[in-house]
Each structure stands twice: as structure tokens, then as C-alpha cells.
């Protein structure tokens, strides 16, 4: 995948022809911001939407929002909402595969350009967890609500309760109960998340992440998706990252935050994703038994993605063109 080099800030020496202390002070402030990770915007690379897995309808919805002058925050909420309402997906929202007790429980988070964040964990009976997470961010003094408290808050905000366990997911759960064996299956059971990043026409970033979690998980289990810095992280001066796969491994390395900080230090999104996967592989000798994938975008609109195993892909709309792109991966054996 082609990757553009970061655009370098013009040095102070190029302003030698500019006189006056105020001009020099202004330039010095800009240079200091650059050293902290601010990346100049390439005008023709934005707006854009990128998401984990092959989610064409979701990314197209987000793109439509951006084309109608919507914000990146609006785009990721509405884009993720498409998958949450898709009963056939069995991995997000309505129709998600349940926990071991047969309960569909949802985790989601959302993060805006200011770095504000909202999340719900172990939410039941409300399919649009991403929208509840946004309400937590905007309408409460908190950043995370859990379980019954999250459900009660959602109802108070006008969300309707419904049965999220579809007949197809119920049958799959009943078949699983015959042996009740729990073993994550790479790219099947771990295909459990939609993480989405967007940059609007103003160059502002937002991100969202929503999931029904690992199928047949223990009751009460929460993965990386709703946890800031793990399943999602946004820094509007630098970029954003989101994760999919076995959440326990993403949590251990705070993967999305790591990727954004690596980009702040000058790495491209691709280089940052590869290093984050490398951290997981180095720390866990059992990496061949599970999948993790990352996607990242910097302020320029440069995109990177990488996974442990073959099979991960990302959906992207940039310059009006949709692509579903297979990811490069670590384990070639």
C-alpha cells in the first residue's frame, strides 16, 4: 500500500524575510505544535471514512453524512448504526450472538474531535449502543455507563427496548450449548466489531466502535471496544486508530492509544499498526490462536492497517470511491 511521507513544517529560517517579533513568535508556536505531533492537512485527501471489515453500507452511510456537511462525529454514529440494525450480521447490535446464558450484551464507545468520550458496556435490549454512548458523552458528567444503569439511561433518553436475540442467533446458541466448548475462531468469532474513523471537510476527526462481543463469552465479559485507548482512540492533532479481534489482547497493550502515539512520534499509520501488532505477538507466544487487526488514519488522510493473520480487511471511502481492501498480516507461516 502506498504511503505518503508526512509533510514537514517550514523551518524558521524560511521566514528570515519576515520582520517583527510577532511574526517570529507566531511561527515558533507553529513549530512547537509540529514537534508535538500536529500533522498538516493535505486538502484533496479529505473527507474520508475507514472502517474494520467489509461494511460497505455502513461506510457509505457515513460518507453520505459527510457529503451533506455533517461532522465526523455524526458520520461515525450513523455509519455504525447501520451495522447495529443489521440482524444478519450476528456480531453487532440486533442479532448479535449472545453470551453463554443466551443474553445479547453490547459494548460501544464514541470519541469526538475535542477528545471527549462516551461508552456503554454490557448494555442489553437497546440495539443502537453507539448512539447511547454519544448520549453518555453529551448528556452526563460520566464517560462510561454499564449494565442496567446504561439501559435505564437509554430508556430515559427515548431509546426503545427490544429483544435483540434473533431466531438465527438463538439457534446458533442452542447448537453451541450441546458441547459448550469455548475456543475463539480466527476471523469468524473474532469478526465481532465495527470500528470506524472519519475526517470531515474541516479536517476534524472522530471515531466509533460497537460490538456484541465474543460469542458465548462469560456473562459480564467486556472487551476492548468500549475502552478508551484500547478499542478506539482519537487525537485531533495527530490521527485516530481502532481495533478488532480478541479484545483481551488489545486491552493488554492499549493498542489504539499506542498507534496514535507512534504516529505522533512520526511513524506513518501503516508503520504504527505494524508495530502495535508486533507488541502483541512479542508478548503472547500463543498468537497463532487468535486474531487482532488495527486500522489507523493520520491528519493527512493517510491510512494504515495490519493484522496478525490473513483474513482481516478494511472498508474505505476516499475521493468518493469505495474499496474493501485485504490487510497485510504478520503470520505468513
C-alpha positions as a printed Julia matrix, in Angstrom:
333×3 Matrix{Float64}:
   0.0     0.0    0.0
   1.37    3.42  -0.99
   2.09    5.73   1.91
   2.84    9.41   1.63
   5.55   10.96   3.76
   4.49   13.36   6.47
   4.55   16.94   5.24
   7.35   18.73   7.03
   6.87   22.09   8.68
   8.72   25.02   7.08
  11.7    25.97   9.23
  12.06   29.32  10.94
  14.87   30.2    8.58
  12.4    30.37   5.71
  10.84   33.34   7.47
  14.02   35.36   7.52
  12.41   37.9    5.23
   9.61   38.44   7.71
  10.28   41.21  10.17
   8.73   41.84  13.54
   8.72   39.86  16.78
   5.04   38.94  16.44
   5.6    37.08  13.16
   8.52   35.16  14.62
   6.55   34.29  17.75
   3.66   33.03  15.66
   5.94   30.78  13.64
   7.65   29.5   16.77
   4.29   28.44  18.19
   3.51   26.56  14.98
   6.87   24.79  15.08
   6.32   23.76  18.69
   2.95   22.3   17.73
   4.6    20.34  14.93
   7.09   18.82  17.38
   4.14   17.71  19.48
   2.67   15.77  16.57
   0.44   18.13  14.63
   0.27   16.96  11.01
  -0.66   19.43   8.25
  -3.68   18.52   6.15
  -3.45   17.53   2.5
  -6.59   19.2    1.1
  -7.53   16.57  -1.5
  -7.36   13.56   0.84
 -10.36   14.54   2.94
 -13.12   13.93   3.8
 -12.77   10.19   4.28
 -14.26    7.2    6.09
 -12.47    3.98   7.01
 -13.78    1.01   8.99
 -12.88   -2.51  10.03
 -14.12   -5.39   7.88
 -16.3    -5.33   4.76
 -19.05   -2.93   5.79
 -19.95   -1.15   2.59
 -23.4     0.03   3.68
 -22.04    1.48   6.93
 -19.2     3.37   5.29
 -21.45    4.66   2.53
 -23.89    5.98   5.12
 -21.08    7.79   6.9
 -19.86    9.19   3.58
 -23.35   10.49   2.79
 -23.39   12.33   6.11
 -20.05   13.96   5.32
 -21.26   14.97   1.84
 -24.24   16.69   3.44
 -21.92   18.88   5.55
 -22.27   16.61   8.59
 -19.5    16.32  11.14
 -17.17   13.36  11.5
 -18.96   12.58  14.77
 -22.35   12.42  13.05
 -20.83   10.26  10.32
 -19.4     7.58  12.59
 -22.55    7.41  14.72
 -24.85    6.97  11.75
 -22.45    4.68   9.92
 -22.03    2.34  12.88
 -25.8     2.42  13.38
 -26.29    0.69  10.02
 -24.46   -2.4   11.24
 -26.18   -2.28  14.63
 -29.54   -2.57  12.85
 -28.36   -5.39  10.58
 -29.84   -8.55  12.1
 -27.92  -10.79   9.72
 -24.51   -9.65  10.9
 -24.58  -11.56  14.23
 -21.7    -9.51  15.56
 -23.08   -6.02  16.27
 -26.36   -4.82  17.76
 -29.56   -6.59  16.74
 -28.98  -10.31  16.15
 -25.59  -10.36  17.85
 -24.5   -13.76  19.12
 -25.24  -14.0   22.85
 -23.17  -14.81  25.91
 -23.19  -18.28  27.47
 -26.5   -17.55  29.19
 -28.23  -16.52  25.97
 -28.16  -12.75  26.56
 -27.11  -10.34  23.82
 -24.93   -7.73  25.52
 -23.46   -4.76  23.71
 -20.38   -2.58  24.18
 -19.73    0.67  22.33
 -17.82    3.92  22.52
 -17.52    7.15  20.59
 -14.89    9.92  20.67
 -15.01   13.39  19.16
 -12.52   15.98  17.93
 -12.18   17.58  21.36
 -11.16   14.27  22.9
 -14.48   13.84  24.7
 -15.59   10.23  25.03
 -18.68    8.23  25.94
 -19.2     4.5   26.32
 -21.65    1.81  27.36
 -20.69   -1.68  28.5
 -22.86   -4.78  28.99
 -25.89   -2.96  27.57
 -28.97   -5.1   26.87
 -32.23   -4.56  24.94
 -31.06   -1.4   23.1
 -29.65   -2.03  19.62
 -28.06    1.36  18.94
 -25.36    1.21  21.56
 -23.22    3.73  19.67
 -25.96    6.36  19.98
 -26.38    5.66  23.69
 -22.62    6.1   24.06
 -22.89    9.51  22.4
 -25.66   10.47  24.81
 -23.43    9.44  27.72
 -20.73   11.74  26.34
 -23.01   14.7   25.72
 -25.71   14.44  28.39
 -23.96   13.12  31.51
 -20.92   14.05  33.63
 -19.61   10.49  33.13
 -17.8     8.65  30.35
 -18.95    5.04  30.92
 -22.29    3.57  31.96
 -22.75   -0.17  32.49
 -25.44   -2.83  32.5
 -28.82   -1.92  33.94
 -27.71    1.63  34.59
 -26.84    2.09  30.93
 -30.16    0.55  29.91
 -32.15    2.8   32.26
 -30.3     5.86  30.96
 -31.01    4.84  27.35
 -34.74    4.5   28.05
 -34.73    7.9   29.77
 -33.26    9.34  26.57
 -36.04    7.91  24.42
 -34.46    4.66  23.19
 -36.87    1.75  22.79
 -36.24   -1.62  24.45
 -36.45   -4.69  22.23
 -35.42   -8.33  22.12
 -32.03   -8.44  20.4
 -31.78  -12.24  20.22
 -32.98  -13.18  16.73
 -34.14  -16.67  15.86
 -30.94  -17.35  13.9
 -28.7   -16.32  16.78
 -30.83  -18.28  19.25
 -30.46  -21.45  17.15
 -26.71  -20.95  16.93
 -26.5   -20.55  20.71
 -28.59  -23.67  21.3
 -26.33  -25.65  18.98
 -23.28  -24.36  20.84
 -24.73  -25.45  24.2
 -24.6   -29.13  23.16
 -20.85  -29.16  23.79
 -20.37  -25.74  25.36
 -16.8   -25.53  24.13
 -15.22  -22.11  24.02
 -12.45  -21.53  21.52
 -12.17  -18.31  19.52
 -12.15  -19.0   15.77
  -9.92  -16.67  13.79
 -11.88  -14.28  11.54
 -15.21  -15.89  12.46
 -15.93  -15.48  16.14
 -13.46  -12.61  16.25
 -15.31  -10.83  13.44
 -17.08   -9.08  16.28
 -16.63   -5.36  15.9
 -17.14   -2.42  13.63
 -14.62    0.3   14.34
 -14.97    3.43  12.21
 -12.83    6.54  11.75
 -13.83    9.66   9.82
 -12.36   13.01   8.85
 -14.78   15.72   7.76
 -14.19   18.6    5.33
 -12.79   20.74   8.15
 -10.09   18.17   8.85
 -11.63   17.15  12.18
 -11.57   13.52  13.3
 -13.99   11.34  15.25
 -14.28    7.62  15.81
 -16.74    4.99  16.98
 -16.58    1.33  17.92
 -19.53   -1.02  18.57
 -19.86   -4.75  19.15
 -21.84   -7.58  20.69
 -18.55   -9.05  21.84
 -17.18  -12.55  21.57
 -19.85  -15.17  21.0
 -20.71  -17.29  24.05
 -18.48  -15.23  26.34
 -18.85  -15.48  30.11
 -21.66  -13.33  31.45
 -20.35   -9.9   32.32
 -17.36  -10.02  29.98
 -16.32   -6.66  28.5
 -13.76   -6.43  25.72
 -11.62   -3.66  24.31
 -14.23   -2.0   22.09
 -15.71    0.43  24.66
 -12.45    1.16  26.46
 -10.71    4.39  25.52
  -7.21    3.83  24.23
  -7.8     0.15  23.54
 -10.62   -0.33  21.03
 -10.53    3.32  19.94
  -8.51    6.49  20.33
  -8.71    9.9   18.65
  -6.31   12.84  18.86
  -7.43   15.59  16.51
  -3.87   16.95  16.21
  -2.47   13.59  15.1
  -4.99   10.96  13.99
  -7.04    8.03  15.19
  -7.0     4.24  15.47
  -9.44    1.44  16.14
  -9.19   -2.3   16.74
 -10.99   -5.56  16.11
 -10.36   -9.13  17.18
  -9.62  -10.67  20.57
 -10.22   -7.77  22.9
  -8.28   -9.19  25.81
  -5.05   -8.87  23.79
  -5.84   -5.34  22.62
  -6.54   -4.29  26.21
  -3.2    -5.62  27.43
  -1.28   -3.34  25.08
  -3.69   -0.35  24.93
  -3.33   -0.75  21.19
  -5.21    2.2   19.71
  -3.56    4.72  22.0
  -0.2     3.16  21.21
  -0.77    3.6   17.47
  -1.74    7.26  17.81
   1.31    7.97  19.96
   3.57    6.25  17.43
   2.08    8.48  14.73
   2.73   11.5   16.94
   6.38   10.47  17.03
   6.49   10.47  13.23
   5.54    6.96  12.15
   3.1     6.51   9.3
  -0.28    4.88  10.08
   0.97    1.67   8.44
   4.2     1.6   10.44
   2.28    2.29  13.66
  -0.23   -0.51  13.05
   2.56   -2.96  12.3
   4.42   -2.05  15.48
   1.25   -2.43  17.57
   0.67   -5.93  16.17
   4.34   -6.66  16.84
   3.87   -5.79  20.52
   1.07   -8.35  20.84
   2.98  -11.06  19.01
   6.1   -10.47  21.07
   4.25  -10.65  24.39
   1.98  -13.64  23.67
   3.51  -16.91  22.43
   0.0   -18.16  21.59
  -0.62  -15.5   18.94
  -1.35  -18.17  16.32
  -4.6   -18.97  18.15
  -6.32  -15.58  17.85
  -6.75  -12.6   15.53
  -6.27   -8.88  16.12
  -6.49   -6.21  13.44
  -5.91   -2.46  13.54
  -6.77    0.41  11.21
  -5.43    3.94  11.62
  -5.58    7.31   9.89
  -3.47   10.41  10.38
  -4.38   14.05   9.98
  -3.32   13.99   6.32
  -5.8    11.26   5.49
  -3.07    8.62   5.15
  -4.42    5.19   6.16
  -2.74    2.07   7.54
  -3.98   -1.36   8.62
  -2.42   -4.63   9.73
  -3.39   -7.88  11.45
  -1.86  -10.98  12.97
  -3.42  -13.39  10.46
  -4.75  -13.32   6.93
  -8.45  -12.57   6.52
  -8.81   -9.1    8.02
  -9.92   -6.3    5.67
 -10.91   -2.65   5.83
 -13.58   -0.6    4.09
 -12.62    2.85   2.86
 -14.29    5.72   1.05
 -11.96    8.48  -0.07
 -12.45   10.8   -3.06
 -15.92    9.25  -3.42
 -14.65    5.74  -4.16
 -15.46    2.7   -2.01
 -12.84   -0.01  -1.53
 -12.7    -3.14   0.6
  -9.01   -3.86   0.97
  -7.44   -7.08   2.31
  -4.94   -6.41   5.05
  -1.32   -7.45   5.11
  -0.58   -9.65   8.11
   2.19  -10.91  10.38
   1.79  -14.68  10.43
   2.89  -15.89   6.99
   3.64  -19.44   8.17
